[in-house]
């Protein structure tokens, strides 16, 4: 059976929901795999949110490995010198704690630390980025604003192989959806009129995530994220896609642009709606 490692900082309810959704899909056989262990860089008592996450993992009987990153996070917040070496030293201790577990892929699911070169060389790590291959880099907020500023015709998200260079790893699977048509047309027009009167930075500062076009793009992208993650795991576990240090392969041939699973994501959403479930349930 295909085995996944699961890295999470457990910082919010979304981390719990994603973990639970993946575990349940594996228990049901939808994803023919298992979570061999969960690694969390928050120790008991670090925060109420991570304590709740740890309790959820324990309740499901999955081996739980903990190594607190509190000291590392303090160094990061102080911008202390030698951060690359500190990250690698932290990851070396994590790797040591995970010896004995055999997994094919590690899923970075709400893991809030930048991974070191050492970790990337030791594990094949999957990460989520809220843009299509070749799309904007940065945080999800930065991605949304860049899509709007460029007048993008589509948006999406991808699962990619994590590398020390943020958002630069090769794509594994992705979805896309149009930013055109009757649902988006009036929002683009409103945004265009604002840009004629105010600089983008002013709109960002005044409206932020509440800006209607921003909010709509994010909502459409966000509701497809869980299906993307779950279906990527399913494609890997079923052997449809194989992950190598160089990226994804299909039928032993590289797919440098990743696998477009838009149709799978949309079908997943339809089935969830028909059954009355939320996409992550």
N, C-alpha and C positions, 0 to 999 in steps of 0.2 A: 504494500500500500504506500502511496506517495506520502511523504512526511514533510510537514512545514514547521519551521521555527517561527515564533511570533514575538516580535519586539514592540513594546508599547510603553509609553510613559504614563498611561492611564490618567491623563490630566482632566478628562471631562466625560460626560455621558456618551458622547459620540464614540469614544474609544471603547467603552463598555458595549455599546450597541453593535459596533462592527465586529468585535471579538465574538459576541453572542451569536450574531448572524452567521459568521463563518463556522463556528462550532456546530450550530444547529444544522447547517447545510451539509456538513460532513457526517453528522450523526444520521441524517436522513438518507444519505447516499447520493444526494445531488452532486456533491463534490466527493469523488472517491479518494479521499485522503484523510489525514489526521493531523492535529496539532500536537507535535511531540513534546513541546515545552513552551512556556511563556516566559520571556525575560522582561523584567521591568526595572528601570533605573530609579524608581522611587521606593524607598523603604517604608514599612509601616510607621505611620505617624508623620510622614513628610507632608501630606495634605489629605483633607477629607475625600477629595475626588479619587486620588490614587488608592486610598484605603478601600474605597468601595470597589474599585477595579480589582484589587488584589483579592477581595472577598469573593467576587464573581468567579475568578479563575479557580480559587480553592474549592468553591462549591461544585465545580464541574470535574474535579479530580485530576486536572492536568498538572504535571510537574511545573512548579513555579521556581524560577531562579531570580534572585534579587541582588543587585549591587547598586547602592545609592550613588547618584551622580551629584549629590549636594555640593561637595567640595569643588568638583569640576565646574558646576554651574556658577558657583561663587567666583571662581577664577575668570570665567567667561564674562560675568557681569562687571568685573573690575578691569576687564581687558588686560589681564596680567600677561607678561611676556611668557613665551614658551608654550602657547596654547596647543600648537600642533603636537608637540611632544606629550603634553598632558592628556590630550585626547587619545593618542596612541597607547599611552600607559594604561588609561582607563579601559580601552578596548582589549588590551592584552589580558587584563584581569577578567573581563567578561568572557573572553574566549576560553580561558582556563576553567572557568566555572561551568562552561557548556561542554567540556570534554565528556565523551561517553554518549552524547545524544547524536543520532544519525539523522540528518535532514537533507533534503535536496535543495530547498529554497527557504530563505528567511524573508518574512513579510514585515516590513517596517510600517506598522499600523498605528499612527499617532505617536511615533517615536521622535522626541523633540531634540535629540542631539545630532549634530553633524557626525557622520561616520568617518573613521580614519581610513587611510590607505590599508592598514593592517586588517581591519574588519572586512573591507571590500575584497581583499585578496583571499581571505579565509572563507567567506560565505558568499553565495549568490543572493544578493539582497534586492527585493522588489520594493519600489517606492511609488507613491502617487504624486502626479503633478497635474494641476488643473489647466492644462493647455494641450492641444494636439501636438504631435511631433513637428518640430520646427517652429512652434509657436512661441509666445512670450515667456521669458524666464521670470523668476521672482516669486514672491508670496502670492496667494490667490487674489488679494486685493490689488496688487500691482498688475497681475495678469488681466483682471477685469478692466482696469483703467486703460491699459495699453491696447486692449481690443477695441475699446470705445474710441480712443484717440486716433487709432488707425482706420476706423470705419470698417472693421472686420466683417466679413460675410458669414463666418461660421465660428463656433467655439467648440470646446470639448475638453477631454482630459485623457491622460495616459498613465499606464503603469510602465515604469522603466527600470532598468538595472541601475541600482544606486552606485555612484562613484563619489570620490572625494570632491569633485567639481560639481557644485550644486546644479541640479536640473540638466546635467549634460550627459547622463548615461543613456545608452541605446534603448529605444522604445521596445516594449514587449507587446502591449496591446493597447488599443485606444478606441474612443468613440468620438463622433462629431455630430453637431446639429446646426441647422441654419439660423442665422440672425436676421433673416428677411421674412417677408410676408406680413399679413394683417396684424399679427400679434406684436411684431417688432417695429413695423413701419412708423406708427405714430410716436413711439418712444424715441426712435432715431431722430424724427423731426423735432421733437421737443428738445432733445439734447443739442441738435444742430443750432437751434435758435438761441439756446443758452450760450453756446460757444461764440456766437456773433457778438454777444454783449459782455461776456466775462471770460477771463483766461481759465484754462482747465484747472490750474492749481486753486483758484478761488472756488470753483464748483466743488472740487474735492473737499476743501476745507469746510464749506458751508453745508453741503448735503451729505457727504461721505457715502456710506453704504446704503443710505435711504434714497439716493438718486434713482428714479424709476427704471431707467435703462440698465443701470448697474445691478439693481436688485433683481430684475427679471433674468438677466444673463446668469447671474449667480444661482438663482433658484433652479433654472433649467439644468445648469451644470451639476449642481449639488445633488439633485434627486437621481442623477445617473451614476454618482460616484460609487455607492455601495454595489449596484449591479456590476459596474466595471471591475471592481476588486474581486467580487465573488466569482464572476465569470472568467476572469483571468486565472484564478486558482483552479477552476473547473477545467479549463483548457490545458493547463499544465498537468493536473492530476490524471486527466484522460489521455495524455500523451500527444495531444493534437499540436501542442507547441512545446519545444524543448528549450531550456535556458542554459546558455553557456557563458563563460567569462566574456566572450565577445558580443553577446546579445542573443536574440531569439532565433530559433531555427524551426522550420516546418518541413517535414519529409526530408530531413538532413540537408536542407538548403537554407542559407541565411535569409532572414527577412529584416533587412536593416531599418526599414521604416516601421516595423512592428505590424501586428495583425489587427486589421480593422474589424472590430466586433460590434459595430454600431447596430447591425440587425439583431444580434443576440441581446444587446442591452434593451432595445426597444421592445422586443418580444418579452423579455423579463418584466419590463414595466407593465405591459398589457396583462400578463398573467397575474401579476401582483394586484393590479386594479380589479381584475375579474374576481379574484378570491377575497377582496376586501383587505388585503395586507398592504402595509407600507413596504417599499422596496427592500429595506433592510431587515424585515421581520422574517 
